[in-house]
Amino acid sequence: MPTEAEWEYAARGGLDKKPYVWGDETPSDTVLHANLWRGDFPHKNTALAGFEHTSPVKTFKPNGYGLYDVAGSVWEWCSDWYSRDLYSTRLSKGVIVNPSGPDRCNNPARPFALERVQRGGSYLCNDAYCSRYRPSARHGGSFDSGMSHVGFRCVTTKALWEKRADSP
């Protein structure tokens, strides 16, 4: 699984400082960019995108790096432990290129939980409830969860990929 920093970099698809993986446009019922909750949350999902739950891969347009569905449908696990104050503690250190995650989980709201970072939002995300389908949004989730709106994306290092490509 990607680190949290790798996930956000890839999800942005080259669109730095944009609020969404597709750019500036706020989610609407006329232009669908991701599988998000449409309707009165949590009572009525209109399934405007055609799905009440998860959607098949490649349902929506890819981002600038060719990655599909990095927002909505399912939360995506990252390999990093969740630390609620990670960004505020790093603020004083200036720019960090490709930072590694914390050594342990730190969530004062659930002090004994072992949580990993989840990114990308799910089909349950709605502006009235949460807009965590933004590439900067994050939260922790118990790493042994089996919820239907949580998934993962596999990654590999470029060097490993090139080595495999050169193999007979």
N, C-alpha and C positions, 0 to 999 in steps of 0.2 A: 504494500500500500504506500501511497505517497506520504511524505511529511506534510505538515500543514502548509508550510511555505511553498513546497512544490505544487500542492493542490491549487492554492490560490493563483500562483503564477500561470499554471496551465489553464485554469478555469477562465482567467481574464482574456486569454487568447490574444494578447498584445494590446488590449484596450486598457491602458493605464488610467487610473483616476476616473473611471466610469462607474456609475452605481450598480450596473447590471452586467452580466456576461455578454449581453447582446448590445450594450451601449447605454444611452441616456433615456430611452423611451420607457415610461412607467408601464407596468403590466396593465393590460386593458382587455375588454371583452371583444375587441375588434381585431387586434393583432396579437396572435398567440405565439409567445416565445418559449414557453415551458409548460409542463404539466403541473399546474398549481390549482388550489381550491378556488372554484368560481361559485359565487352565490353567498348565502347567509351562513357564515361559519358559526357553529358546527352543525347547524340544523339541516341545511339544504345545499348540496353540491350539484350545480347545474351540469357538471361534466362537459362544459363548453368545448374543451379540447377533444372530447370523445372518450374520456376515461374517468371513471370514478375513483380508480386506484392507480397503480403504476401504469406507465405507458411503455410500449416496446422501444428498444434502442433505435435511434435514428428517426424518431418521430418529428423532431424539430430540427431546424437548421444547425449546422456545426458552428463553433466559434472560429476565430481567426487562426487557430492552430489545428482545425479539423476535428476537434473533440465534440462529440454529441452529448446533449442532455446533462450538462454539468450544473444546471439549475433545475430544481423541481424533480418530480417523480420520486426519487429516494434520497435520503441523507446519505452522504458518502463518508465512510470511515477514513481517517488519516492514521498514520502510525504513531503520532505524537500523543503523549499523555495530555489531558486537559488541565490547564491552569487558568483559572478565571482572570487573574491579574497579570498574565504573561505580557500583554502589550504595554501596560502601564509600567511594569518593571523594566522593560527594554527601552522605553522612551528616552531615558537618560544616557543610553549607550550610543545614540546616534544611529546612522544607517548600518544595518547588518545585512549582508548578502547571504542568501540561502541559510537562514538560521536553523539550528537544530532545535528540537523540542525540549521541554523540561525533563529532568531526571525522574520526576514522580508526579502523580496527580495532585492537584491542589484546588479543591472546590469547597470553600467553607460551608456552602449550602448542603453539601453531602460529604462530610469529612471522612467517612469510611468507605466511600464508593471508589471503585477503580474505573475511571472514565477515560476514554480516548476522545480526541477531537472529532466532531462530525461537521461536515460542510455541505453547502449546496441546497439545503432545503428539501422539501418533499411535496407530494401531492396534497398534503395537509396544510401547507403554508398559504396564508392569505393576508393581505395588507391589514385587515381588521384585527388579526390575531398576531401574526408575526410576518416580517418580510425578510426572513433569513435565507431566501434564495439569492440574496446579494452575495457577490464573491468575497466580501469582507466579513460577512456574518459567520459566527461560529458558536458552537456550544459543546458541552460534554455529554457523552452517553455511555452507559454501562457497557463495557466491551463484550458482555455475554448476552446482550439483548437479541431477541429473535423477532423484533417487530417488522411488520410488512412494509414499512416505509423507510427501511435502512438497508443500505447495500455497500458495495465497495468497488473500487476501480484499481486494477492491477497496473503497476508501472515497472519499468526496468531501467537500468542505467544505460546511457548511450554507448558506453564502451562495451557492455555486455551484448547489446543489440548488434553493434558492428561486428563483434567477434562471431556471433551466430550467423550473420549474413555472409561472412567470409568462409565459413565452414563448408566442407563438401556435403 
